[in-house]
Amino acid sequence: EIDEAVVRVAEEYFLFEPTERMEVHVRDARVFVKRALAAGESWDYVMLDAFTGDYIPEHLMTREFLEEVRGVLAPGGVLVANTFASSQLYEHESATYADVFPHVAELRLPITLNRILLATADGWPDEETLAARAEALVPPLRRFAVDPRTLARNVDADFEFDRQARVLTDQYAPVNLLRDD
């Protein structure tokens, strides 16, 4: 997280508690990932939530950054990114994730204006396994009025996008120009 206030709000209002298995670092994500990669660190799960509703910093959307994130994922690890549901950027962003990760899925709910991209170098669990994992999360997520079974049913590993769209790179990332419809 880049803003300490977000961490404080998460702890105070959403009962978030860091653990020895889940740490929060207050730093720009690109800098953090570069340092972690250089140190040989890895994680099972990386959550990228730099989406403000109409903007994601361009340096967090490029092939080079996603390759760095892939480099810090442990075997079987997953990148989960909160991002755009619709804009001219949609096609380019989708193509960029697909260029770096062999397996990319999209989670979109009709009540939100964003989407969640899930990316991994490894395959997805089958529907039965995904459903069982979602069912196990029902009790701990009940207090947040989140039903993980609904989320699991809406993961689309075959979502459509223009596979010929130009991949975003450190040299080509016109994020501000493509974000509006």
C-alpha positions in Angstrom: 0.0 0.0 0.0 1.3 3.4 -0.8 -0.8 5.3 1.7 -0.5 4.6 5.5 -4.0 6.0 6.0 -5.5 3.1 4.0 -3.8 0.6 6.3 -5.1 2.4 9.4 -8.7 2.5 8.0 -8.4 -1.3 7.1 -7.3 -2.1 10.7 -9.8 0.2 12.4 -13.0 -0.3 10.3 -12.5 -3.6 8.5 -10.9 -5.6 11.3 -7.8 -6.2 9.2 -4.9 -7.6 11.2 -1.5 -8.3 9.6 -0.1 -11.8 10.5 3.2 -13.5 10.1 1.9 -14.9 6.9 0.3 -11.6 5.7 2.3 -8.4 5.9 1.5 -4.9 4.7 4.3 -2.7 3.3 3.8 1.0 2.8 5.7 1.7 -0.4 5.2 2.1 -4.1 4.4 -1.4 -5.5 7.0 -1.2 -8.3 9.8 -0.3 -6.0 8.7 -3.0 -3.5 8.5 -5.7 -6.1 11.9 -4.8 -7.6 13.5 -5.1 -4.2 11.7 -8.3 -3.4 12.8 -9.8 -6.7 16.4 -8.8 -6.1 16.3 -10.4 -2.6 14.8 -13.6 -4.0 11.6 -13.3 -2.0 8.4 -15.0 -3.1 4.7 -15.1 -2.2 1.7 -17.3 -2.8 -0.6 -14.4 -3.3 0.0 -10.8 -4.5 -2.9 -8.3 -4.4 -2.6 -5.3 -6.6 -5.1 -2.6 -5.8 -3.9 0.6 -7.2 -7.2 1.3 -8.9 -8.8 4.6 -7.8 -12.0 4.2 -9.9 -10.6 6.0 -12.9 -6.9 5.7 -12.8 -4.1 3.1 -12.3 -0.5 4.4 -12.3 0.9 3.4 -15.7 4.1 1.9 -14.2 1.9 -0.7 -12.5 0.2 -1.8 -15.8 3.1 -2.7 -18.0 4.5 -6.0 -19.2 7.8 -5.3 -17.4 6.0 -4.7 -14.1 3.9 -7.8 -14.5 7.0 -9.9 -15.3 8.5 -8.7 -12.1 5.4 -9.7 -10.1 5.4 -13.1 -11.8 9.0 -13.4 -10.7 8.0 -13.0 -7.0 5.1 -15.5 -7.2 5.8 -18.8 -5.6 4.9 -22.0 -7.6 1.1 -22.0 -7.7 1.0 -18.3 -6.7 -1.7 -15.9 -8.0 -1.8 -12.2 -8.8 -5.1 -10.6 -8.0 -5.6 -7.1 -9.5 -8.4 -4.7 -9.1 -8.8 -2.9 -12.4 -11.0 -1.4 -15.1 -14.2 -3.0 -16.2 -14.7 -0.9 -19.3 -12.6 1.7 -21.1 -10.4 1.8 -24.2 -7.7 0.5 -21.8 -9.6 -2.8 -21.2 -8.3 -4.5 -24.3 -4.7 -3.4 -23.9 -4.6 -4.3 -20.2 -6.1 -7.7 -20.8 -3.6 -8.4 -23.6 -0.8 -7.3 -21.3 -1.8 -9.7 -18.5 -2.3 -12.5 -21.1 1.2 -11.8 -22.6 2.9 -12.4 -19.2 0.7 -15.0 -17.6 -0.5 -18.2 -19.3 -3.6 -18.3 -17.2 -5.7 -15.1 -16.7 -9.3 -15.0 -15.5 -11.7 -12.2 -14.9 -14.1 -11.7 -12.1 -16.9 -9.2 -12.8 -20.1 -8.6 -10.9 -22.9 -6.5 -12.4 -23.1 -4.3 -9.3 -19.5 -3.0 -9.6 -17.7 -0.7 -12.0 -14.5 -2.6 -11.8 -13.2 -6.1 -12.5 -10.7 -8.3 -10.8 -8.1 -10.0 -12.9 -6.6 -13.3 -11.6 -3.3 -14.3 -13.1 -1.1 -17.3 -12.6 1.7 -19.2 -14.3 0.0 -22.4 -13.2 -3.5 -23.7 -14.1 -6.8 -23.0 -12.3 -8.5 -25.4 -10.0 -11.4 -27.3 -11.4 -15.0 -26.1 -10.7 -15.5 -28.6 -7.9 -12.3 -27.6 -6.1 -13.1 -23.9 -6.5 -16.6 -24.4 -5.2 -15.3 -26.3 -2.1 -12.7 -23.6 -1.4 -15.4 -20.9 -1.7 -17.7 -22.8 0.7 -14.9 -23.0 3.3 -14.6 -19.2 3.2 -18.3 -18.5 3.8 -18.1 -18.4 7.7 -15.1 -16.0 7.9 -16.5 -13.7 5.2 -20.0 -13.6 6.5 -19.3 -10.6 8.8 -18.4 -8.6 5.6 -21.6 -9.6 3.8 -19.4 -11.3 1.1 -20.5 -14.6 -0.4 -17.4 -16.3 -1.9 -19.7 -18.8 -3.7 -21.1 -16.0 -5.8 -17.5 -14.8 -6.5 -16.4 -18.3 -7.5 -19.3 -18.7 -9.9 -18.4 -15.5 -11.6 -14.7 -16.2 -12.4 -14.4 -16.4 -16.1 -11.2 -18.0 -17.4 -12.4 -17.6 -21.0 -13.3 -13.9 -21.0 -13.2 -12.1 -24.3 -10.8 -9.4 -25.3 -9.0 -8.3 -28.4 -5.9 -10.6 -28.4 -4.4 -8.4 -31.0 -4.5 -5.3 -28.8 -1.1 -3.7 -28.2 0.6 -4.8 -25.0 1.4 -2.0 -22.5 5.1 -1.6 -21.9 7.4 0.8 -20.1 7.9 2.4 -23.5 4.2 2.3 -24.5 1.7 2.9 -21.7 -0.7 5.7 -22.7 -2.9 5.0 -19.7 -4.3 8.5 -19.4 -5.3 8.6 -23.1 -7.1 5.2 -23.0 -8.9 5.3 -19.7 -12.0 7.1 -20.9 -14.7 5.5 -23.2 
